[in-house]
């Protein structure tokens, strides 16, 4: 269970730091959504820009079967590399945005 707690902390740190660095928009807020009971973690854009509604995911990560699943990364950051620099093992990261078939060709876990 200690590993899962470390992974929760790493994900929350990653999303919080990104939200703080990219929070220069006046009318668009970056919101962290941390569901630590079910292990779903998101960073969302919420707000308005020139009378247009802005809402959508920036990043979405889950913890399933003791692995971190990167479900969505709407940034140019290599968040898998950032997670590894925080101590997450490469074999405990799943690129969930790739099809199950394509995951076998990555250097990460397949699922």
FIROKOL-884492 format. One record per atom (N, C-alpha, C, O): x, y, z; residue in three letters. Coordinates in pm, whole numbers, padded with zeros to 5 digits, always signed. Layout:
N
XYZala/...
***
This chain:
111
+00081-00120+00000unk/+00000+00000+00000unk/+00086+00127+00000unk/+00041+00232-00044unk/+00208+00116+00049unk/+00296+00233+00052unk/+00325+00283-00089unk/+00335+00403-00112unk/+00340+00189-00184unk/+00366+00228-00323unk/+00250+00308-00379unk/+00271+00409-00446unk/+00128+00265-00352unk/+00010+00337-00401unk/+00005+00477-00342unk/-00027+00573-00413unk/+00036+00490-00214unk/+00038+00622-00151unk/+00143+00712-00216unk/+00118+00831-00237unk/+00258+00657-00249unk/+00363+00734-00318unk/+00315+00776-00457unk/+00342+00888-00500unk/+00245+00686-00526unk/+00195+00718-00659unk/+00088+00827-00652unk/+00084+00916-00737unk/+00000+00819-00554unk/-00101+00924-00535unk/-00034+01059-00513unk/-00072+01160-00573unk/+00066+01059-00428unk/+00137+01184-00398unk/+00207+01239-00523unk/+00203+01360-00547unk/+00270+01152-00601unk/+00340+01196-00722unk/+00242+01256-00823unk/+00271+01360-00881unk/+00129+01191-00844unk/+00030+01242-00939unk/-00024+01377-00894unk/-00032+01471-00973unk/-00059+01388-00767unk/-00113+01513-00716unk/-00010+01626-00726unk/-00045+01740-00757unk/+00115+01594-00699unk/+00221+01695-00710unk/+00236+01739-00855unk/+00246+01859-00883unk/+00237+01644-00949unk/+00251+01675-01090unk/+00140+01768-01138unk/+00167+01870-01201unk/+00015+01734-01107unk/-00098+01814-01153unk/-00101+01951-01085unk/-00131+02052-01150unk/-00071+01956-00957unk/-00071+02082-00885unk/+00037+02177-00937unk/+00011+02295-00956unk/+00157+02124-00960unk/+00265+02208-01012unk/+00233+02261-01151unk/+00260+02377-01181unk/+00175+02177-01236unk/+00139+02224-01370unk/+00032+02333-01361unk/+00040+02433-01432unk/-00067+02315-01275unk/-00173+02414-01259unk/-00116+02548-01212unk/-00161+02653-01258unk/-00020+02544-01123unk/+00041+02668-01072unk/+00125+02737-01178unk/+00127+02860-01184unk/+00195+02661-01260unk/+00280+02719-01365unk/+00200+02777-01479unk/+00241+02877-01539unk/+00086+02717-01510unk/+00009+02755-01629unk/-00116+02837-01593unk/-00209+02844-01673unk/-00119+02898-01478unk/-00240+02968-01434unk/-00236+03117-01465unk/-00269+03197-01378unk/-00196+03156-01586unk/-00185+03297-01621unk/-00312+03353-01685unk/-00323+03475-01703unk/-00407+03269-01720unk/-00533+03316-01779unk/-00621+03378-01671unk/-00636+03322-01562unk/-00679+03492-01701unk/-00761+03562-01603unk/-00899+03499-01585unk/-00948+03488-01473unk/-00962+03458-01695unk/-01099+03407-01689unk/-01109+03256-01705unk/-01219+03201-01707unk/-00996+03190-01716unk/-00995+03045-01728unk/-00917+02988-01610unk/-00800+03019-01590unk/-00986+02906-01534unk/-00928+02848-01413unk/-00880+02706-01441unk/-00943+02631-01517unk/-00770+02670-01380unk/-00724+02531-01383unk/-00768+02467-01252unk/-00731+02513-01144unk/-00847+02361-01262unk/-00899+02293-01143unk/-00844+02152-01133unk/-00849+02075-01229unk/-00792+02120-01017unk/-00751+01983-00989unk/-00870+01907-00933unk/-00942+01958-00847unk/-00890+01787-00980unk/-00995+01698-00929unk/-00924+01570-00886unk/-00875+01493-00969unk/-00920+01548-00755unk/-00851+01432-00699unk/-00952+01341-00631unk/-01007+01377-00526unk/-00978+01225-00688unk/-01064+01125-00627unk/-00972+01016-00572unk/-00942+00918-00641unk/-00929+01034-00448unk/-00834+00940-00389unk/-00899+00810-00345unk/-00829+00711-00320unk/-01031+00807-00336unk/-01102+00684-00302unk/-01102+00586-00419unk/-01082+00466-00401unk/-01125+00639-00540unk/-01130+00555-00660unk/-01005+00572-00749unk/-00994+00508-00853unk/-00914+00657-00707unk/-00788+00682-00776unk/-00804+00734-00919unk/-00747+00679-01014unk/-00883+00841-00932unk/-00896+00915-01057unk/-00845+01057-01031unk/-00882+01118-00930unk/-00762+01109-01120unk/-00700+01239-01100unk/-00705+01317-01231unk/-00662+01268-01336unk/-00760+01440-01224unk/-00772+01521-01344unk/-00731+01665-01316unk/-00739+01715-01204unk/-00686+01729-01423unk/-00667+01873-01425unk/-00755+01924-01538unk/-00744+01878-01651unk/-00843+02021-01507unk/-00941+02070-01603unk/-00926+02220-01626unk/-00887+02294-01536unk/-00957+02265-01749unk/-00978+02406-01778unk/-01126+02435-01757unk/-01211+02361-01805unk/-01156+02544-01685unk/-01295+02585-01662unk/-01299+02738-01668unk/-01226+02805-01596unk/-01386+02793-01753unk/-01400+02937-01757unk/-01457+02987-01888unk/-01525+02915-01961unk/-01427+03113-01916unk/-01476+03181-02036unk/-01364+03257-02102unk/-01275+03311-02036unk/-01369+03259-02235unk/-01274+03337-02314unk/-01350+03400-02430unk/-01398+03330-02519unk/-01362+03533-02428unk/-01433+03606-02534unk/-01572+03549-02562unk/-01605+03518-02676unk/-01653+03536-02457unk/-01791+03489-02466unk/-01802+03343-02511unk/-01909+03297-02550unk/-01692+03270-02505unk/-01690+03128-02541unk/-01659+03046-02417unk/-01566+03078-02343unk/-01737+02942-02392unk/-01718+02856-02277unk/-01595+02768-02298unk/-01578+02705-02402unk/-01510+02765-02197unk/-01390+02682-02199unk/-01408+02576-02090unk/-01423+02608-01972unk/-01406+02452-02130unk/-01414+02341-02035unk/-01353+02218-02100unk/-01389+02182-02212unk/-01262+02156-02030unk/-01206+02032-02085unk/-01087+01984-02006unk/-01027+02059-01929unk/-01053+01859-02025unk/-00941+01801-01952unk/-00806+01847-02008unk/-00789+01861-02129unk/-00713+01870-01917unk/-00575+01897-01954unk/-00495+01767-01938unk/-00418+01727-02025unk/-00517+01701-01822unk/-00454+01571-01794unk/-00552+01485-01716unk/-00632+01535-01637unk/-00544+01355-01740unk/-00625+01258-01664unk/-00537+01136-01640unk/-00485+01074-01733unk/-00521+01104-01512unk/-00444+00985-01473unk/-00527+00903-01376unk/-00605+00958-01298unk/-00510+00773-01381unk/-00575+00681-01289unk/-00469+00590-01229unk/-00361+00573-01285unk/-00502+00532-01115unk/-00422+00423-01059unk/-00509+00299-01064unk/-00615+00294-01002unk/-00463+00198-01139unk/-00535+00072-01152unk/-00435-00042-01140unk/-00330-00040-01205unk/-00467-00140-01058unk/-00380-00257-01042unk/-00235-00217-01011unk/-00140-00275-01064unk/-00221-00118-00922unk/-00090-00071-00876unk/-00005-00011-00986unk/+00118-00010-00976unk/-00069+00039-01092unk/+00002+00107-01200unk/-00065+00242-01225unk/-00185+00259-01204unk/+00016+00337-01270unk/-00038+00467-01309unk/-00073+00462-01456unk/+00013+00434-01540unk/-00199+00489-01486unk/-00248+00494-01623unk/-00257+00640-01666unk/-00333+00717-01608unk/-00181+00678-01767unk/-00194+00811-01825unk/-00304+00801-01931unk/-00281+00751-02041unk/-00422+00848-01895unk/-00538+00837-01984unk/-00543+00950-02087unk/-00587+00930-02200unk/-00497+01068-02046unk/-00499+01183-02137unk/-00390+01280-02095unk/-00374+01308-01977unk/-00317+01330-02192unk/-00219+01436-02169unk/-00236+01538-02280unk/-00190+01517-02392unk/-00302+01648-02248unk/-00327+01753-02346unk/-00218+01859-02346unk/-00241+01971-02392unk/-00100+01825-02296unk/+00012+01919-02293unk/+00125+01864-02378unk/+00117+01753-02431unk/+00230+01941-02389unk/+00350+01895-02459unk/+00451+01833-02363unk/+00559+01791-02404unk/+00415+01829-02234unk/+00505+01773-02134unk/+00512+01621-02144unk/+00413+01556-02178unk/+00628+01567-02115unk/+00645+01422-02106unk/+00618+01384-01961unk/+00710+01371-01880unk/+00490+01365-01929unk/+00455+01341-01789unk/+00500+01204-01741unk/+00520+01184-01621unk/+00517+01110-01831unk/+00573+00980-01792unk/+00716+00999-01740unk/+00753+00941-01638unk/+00794+01079-01810unk/+00932+01106-01765unk/+00932+01180-01632unk/+01016+01153-01546unk/+00839+01273-01615unk/+00831+01345-01488unk/+00795+01251-01374unk/+00851+01260-01265unk/+00702+01160-01399unk/+00666+01062-01296unk/+00784+00973-01261unk/+00806+00943-01144unk/+00861+00931-01362unk/+00978+00848-01335unk/+01082+00924-01254unk/+01149+00866-01169unk/+01096+01054-01279unk/+01192+01133-01202unk/+01147+01148-01056unk/+01227+01181-00969unk/+01018+01122-01030unk/+00965+01126-00893unk/+00969+00988-00828unk/+00922+00972-00715unk/+01026+00889-00897unk/+01042+00757-00837unk/+00944+00652-00884unk/+00946+00540-00832unk/+00859+00683-00980unk/+00766+00583-01033unk/+00842+00495-01132unk/+00909+00545-01222unk/+00831+00366-01115unk/+00900+00272-01204unk/+00837+00273-01343unk/+00715+00279-01356unk/+00920+00266-01445unk/+00873+00265-01584unk/+00770+00153-01606unk/+00672+00172-01679unk/+00793+00038-01544unk/+00701-00075-01563unk/+00569-00058-01488unk/+00480-00142-01498unk/+00557+00051-01413unk/+00431+00082-01344unk/+00356+00198-01410unk/+00263+00253-01350unk/+00396+00234-01532unk/+00328+00340-01607unk/+00268+00279-01732unk/+00336+00210-01809unk/+00139+00304-01752unk/+00067+00256-01870unk/+00023+00376-01951unk/-00037+00469-01897unk/+00053+00376-02079unk/+00007+00482-02168unk/-00133+00446-02217unk/-00150+00391-02326unk/-00231+00477-02134unk/-00368+00437-02161unk/-00428+00500-02285unk/-00528+00451-02336unk/-00368+00608-02335unk/-00418+00673-02456unk/-00377+00599-02582unk/-00425+00631-02691unk/-00288+00501-02569unk/-00254+00413-02682unk/-00347+00291-02680unk/-00392+00249-02573unk/-00375+00235-02795unk/-00456+00114-02800unk/-00381+00001-02729unk/-00258+00002-02725unk/-00453-00096-02674unk/-00385-00209-02609unk/-00282-00276-02701unk/-00176-00318-02655unk/-00313-00285-02829unk/-00220-00347-02923unk/-00089-00267-02934unk/+00019-00326-02937unk/-00098-00135-02939unk/+00021-00052-02957unk/+00107-00041-02831unk/+00226-00013-02841unk/+00049-00064-02715unk/+00125-00051-02590unk/+00243-00147-02583unk/+00343-00118-02518unk/+00232-00262-02650unk/+00342-00359-02646unk/+00469-00306-02710unk/+00578-00358-02684unk/+00457-00202-02791unk/+00574-00146-02859unk/+00636-00030-02784unk/+00738+00024-02826unk/+00576+00010-02673unk/+00633+00118-02592unk/+00729+00057-02489unk/+00734-00065-02472unk/+00802+00142-02422unk/+00892+00095-02316unk/+00822+00091-02182unk/+00886+00073-02078unk/+00688+00107-02184unk/+00611+00112-02061unk/+00525-00013-02046unk/+00524-00100-02132unk/+00453-00020-01934unk/+00367-00136-01907unk/+00255-00142-02011unk/+00215-00039-02067unk/+00206-00262-02036unk/+00097-00278-02132unk/-00040-00275-02065unk/-00141-00259-02133unk/-00044-00290-01935unk/-00174-00284-01867unk/-00182-00365-01746unk/-00287-00367-01681unk/
***
